[in-house]
Amino acid sequence: MAPRTALLVIDMQVFFESMTTSALPNIIQLCNHFSKTSTPIIFTQHGHSKAELIASPSANQLVRKWGASGSIAAGSADWELTDDLRRFVPKFPSQPVEVGESFPPVEDGDKFPKLLAKNTYDAFINTNLAKILETSKIERVVVCGVMTDCCCDTTARSAFNRGYETWLVSDACGSANKRQHEAGLRGFGFAFGEVLTTSDAIRQLGG
């Protein structure tokens, strides 16, 4: 029996649109495949609270790294999912989900797709992603989104270290430039999981 698989779509938000021009059609293709096969999809939204953005120094390491002007404010226009992917999430919460929570919540059962709020590179930290995957009996995760060498790579490594078979989809990820994108793929493929193209991933998934 094939491993139960979930698609993790990392931070495909307005803030990062310029980095994902070539990746977006492949992400849509993956979302279409997972939707048609009723396979779990989890979208992450990276954002920071007002308290994190105005404190000096901020309690959040990424805000200290990039500054408030280089960080995404939860609930802002930059924080929204890109329009091309909103159709895969039929219902949105009326207000931003608190960091650490998902919508629908885990307690609502095995309802997908889910929106997961996060505030650091690793989507497992300060969130209930581990509980979502465990509750849904996931064995394999397929990671795509942005940035290849930051949130995608860090989350994929974290999934691998937690015992999940983990794929990073090379042409469904984007970063600030080609060098950083390729460095993220090389590092992950060398020591962690599989690096596959979209077509190869769908073929191996039985598409």
C-alpha positions as CSV (number, residue, x, y, z in Angstrom):
1,M,0.0,0.0,0.0
2,A,1.3,3.5,-0.9
3,P,2.2,5.7,2.0
4,R,-0.5,8.2,3.0
5,T,0.7,11.5,1.6
6,A,0.1,15.2,2.3
7,L,1.1,18.2,0.2
8,L,2.6,21.1,2.2
9,V,2.3,24.4,0.3
10,I,4.7,26.7,2.0
11,D,4.0,30.5,2.3
12,M,2.5,31.1,-1.2
13,Q,1.6,34.6,-0.2
14,V,1.5,38.0,-2.0
15,F,4.7,39.0,-0.2
16,F,6.7,36.3,-2.2
17,E,4.9,36.5,-5.6
18,S,7.9,37.8,-7.5
19,M,9.9,34.7,-6.4
20,T,7.3,32.1,-7.6
21,T,6.5,33.1,-11.1
22,S,7.9,29.9,-12.7
23,A,6.9,27.7,-9.7
24,L,3.3,28.7,-9.5
25,P,2.0,26.7,-12.5
26,N,3.6,23.6,-11.0
27,I,2.2,24.3,-7.5
28,I,-1.2,24.6,-9.1
29,Q,-0.7,21.3,-10.9
30,L,0.2,19.6,-7.6
31,C,-2.8,21.1,-5.9
32,N,-5.1,19.9,-8.7
33,H,-3.7,16.4,-8.4
34,F,-4.1,16.3,-4.6
35,S,-7.6,17.8,-4.8
36,K,-8.7,15.3,-7.4
37,T,-7.4,12.4,-5.4
38,S,-8.9,13.8,-2.1
39,T,-5.4,13.8,-0.6
40,P,-4.6,16.2,2.3
41,I,-3.3,19.7,1.4
42,I,-1.9,22.0,4.0
43,F,-1.2,25.7,3.2
44,T,1.1,27.7,5.6
45,Q,0.8,31.4,6.0
46,H,3.8,33.2,7.5
47,G,3.1,36.3,9.6
48,H,3.9,38.3,12.6
49,S,1.8,39.8,15.3
50,K,1.8,43.6,16.0
51,A,3.5,42.8,19.3
52,E,6.4,41.0,17.4
53,L,6.8,43.9,14.9
54,I,6.8,46.8,17.3
55,A,8.8,45.4,20.2
56,S,12.5,46.4,20.4
57,P,14.1,44.0,20.4
58,S,11.4,41.7,19.0
59,A,10.7,38.4,20.7
60,N,10.8,36.8,17.3
61,Q,14.2,35.9,15.9
62,L,13.1,36.5,12.2
63,V,11.9,40.0,12.9
64,R,15.2,40.7,14.6
65,K,17.0,39.3,11.5
66,W,14.9,41.1,8.8
67,G,13.5,44.0,10.6
68,A,9.9,45.0,10.9
69,S,9.8,46.5,7.3
70,G,11.1,43.2,5.9
71,S,8.6,41.1,7.8
72,I,5.0,40.1,7.0
73,A,2.3,41.5,9.3
74,A,-0.4,39.0,9.9
75,G,-3.7,40.2,8.3
76,S,-1.9,42.5,5.9
77,A,-2.3,42.4,2.1
78,D,1.2,40.9,1.8
79,W,0.1,38.1,4.2
80,E,-2.8,36.9,2.0
81,L,-2.5,33.7,-0.1
82,T,-1.8,34.5,-3.8
83,D,-5.1,34.7,-5.8
84,D,-4.3,31.7,-8.0
85,L,-4.3,29.4,-5.0
86,R,-7.3,30.7,-3.1
87,R,-9.7,28.5,-5.1
88,F,-8.2,25.5,-3.4
89,V,-9.2,26.8,0.0
90,P,-13.0,27.0,-0.2
91,K,-13.5,28.6,3.2
92,F,-11.3,31.1,4.9
93,P,-11.5,32.1,8.6
94,S,-13.1,35.5,9.3
95,Q,-9.8,36.8,10.9
96,P,-6.2,35.7,10.8
97,V,-5.6,32.3,12.5
98,E,-3.4,32.7,15.6
99,V,0.2,31.4,15.3
100,G,0.2,27.8,16.4
101,E,-3.4,27.1,15.2
102,S,-4.9,25.8,12.0
103,F,-8.1,26.3,10.2
104,P,-10.1,24.1,10.4
105,P,-8.7,23.1,13.8
106,V,-7.5,19.6,14.4
107,E,-10.4,19.0,16.7
108,D,-12.7,19.3,13.6
109,G,-11.4,16.1,12.4
110,D,-9.7,15.1,9.1
111,K,-10.9,18.2,7.2
112,F,-8.6,19.5,4.4
113,P,-7.3,21.7,3.0
114,K,-6.0,23.4,6.2
115,L,-4.5,26.8,6.7
116,L,-1.6,26.8,9.2
117,A,-0.3,30.0,10.7
118,K,3.4,30.1,11.4
119,N,6.0,32.7,12.4
120,T,9.4,31.1,11.8
121,Y,11.1,29.1,9.0
122,D,10.2,25.6,10.3
123,A,6.4,24.9,9.9
124,F,6.7,22.4,12.8
125,I,7.8,25.0,15.3
126,N,5.1,26.9,17.3
127,T,2.4,25.1,15.3
128,N,0.2,22.0,15.5
129,L,1.5,20.6,12.1
130,A,3.0,17.5,13.9
131,K,-0.4,16.8,15.4
132,I,-2.2,17.3,12.1
133,L,0.1,14.8,10.3
134,E,-0.1,12.3,13.2
135,T,-3.9,12.5,13.5
136,S,-4.3,12.0,9.7
137,K,-1.8,9.1,9.8
138,I,0.5,10.7,7.2
139,E,3.6,8.8,6.2
140,R,5.0,11.0,3.4
141,V,5.0,14.8,2.8
142,V,5.5,16.6,-0.5
143,V,6.9,20.1,0.0
144,C,6.6,23.0,-2.4
145,G,6.4,26.8,-2.1
146,V,8.7,29.6,-1.1
147,M,11.6,30.1,-0.2
148,T,13.4,27.0,-1.4
149,D,16.4,27.5,0.9
150,C,14.6,28.9,3.9
151,C,11.1,27.8,4.9
152,C,10.7,24.9,2.3
153,D,14.1,23.4,3.1
154,T,13.9,23.9,6.8
155,T,10.4,22.4,7.0
156,A,11.3,19.5,4.7
157,R,14.4,18.7,6.8
158,S,12.2,18.8,9.9
159,A,9.7,16.4,8.4
160,F,12.6,14.0,7.4
161,N,14.0,14.2,10.9
162,R,10.6,13.3,12.3
163,G,10.5,10.1,10.3
164,Y,8.4,11.1,7.3
165,E,9.4,10.2,3.8
166,T,9.9,13.7,2.4
167,W,10.0,15.0,-1.2
168,L,11.0,18.5,-2.1
169,V,9.7,19.5,-5.5
170,S,12.4,21.4,-7.4
171,D,10.3,23.2,-10.0
172,A,7.5,24.0,-7.6
173,C,9.7,26.0,-5.3
174,G,11.1,29.5,-5.6
175,S,13.7,31.7,-3.9
176,A,15.3,35.1,-4.1
177,N,17.6,34.0,-6.9
178,K,18.7,30.9,-8.8
179,R,21.9,30.4,-6.7
180,Q,19.9,30.3,-3.5
181,H,17.2,28.0,-5.0
182,E,19.8,25.5,-6.3
183,A,21.8,25.6,-3.1
184,G,18.7,24.7,-1.1
185,L,17.9,21.8,-3.4
186,R,21.5,20.5,-3.3
187,G,21.7,20.5,0.5
188,F,18.4,18.8,0.9
189,G,19.0,16.2,-1.7
190,F,22.5,15.3,-0.4
191,A,21.6,14.5,3.2
192,F,17.8,14.3,3.5
193,G,14.9,13.3,1.2
194,E,14.2,13.1,-2.5
195,V,14.3,16.1,-4.9
196,L,11.8,15.6,-7.7
197,T,10.3,17.6,-10.5
198,T,6.5,18.1,-10.5
199,S,6.0,15.6,-13.3
200,D,8.1,12.9,-11.6
201,A,6.3,13.5,-8.3
202,I,2.9,13.1,-9.8
203,R,4.0,10.1,-11.8
204,Q,5.3,8.4,-8.6
205,L,2.0,9.3,-6.8
206,G,0.1,7.5,-9.5
207,G,-1.1,10.4,-11.5
